[in-house]
């Protein structure tokens, strides 16, 4: 297990343990992730740190307005 730090606009939103296989999958596919705040974020980058943690950069959800 790896501690993943989920980063939005330069600040950490949450951290949790994830499996190495999950981390490899989202790193390859830049999938979406659901955080504890109930919002889905798009993964834009994954970096492994020297401490064995992962830094996952996220983009906040974008909502389109109906006309």
Secondary structure as UniProt FT lines:
FT   STRAND          2..8
FT   TURN            9..10
FT   STRAND          11..18
FT   HELIX           20..29
FT   STRAND          32..34
FT   TURN            36..37
FT   STRAND          40..48
FT   TURN            50..51
FT   STRAND          54..59
//
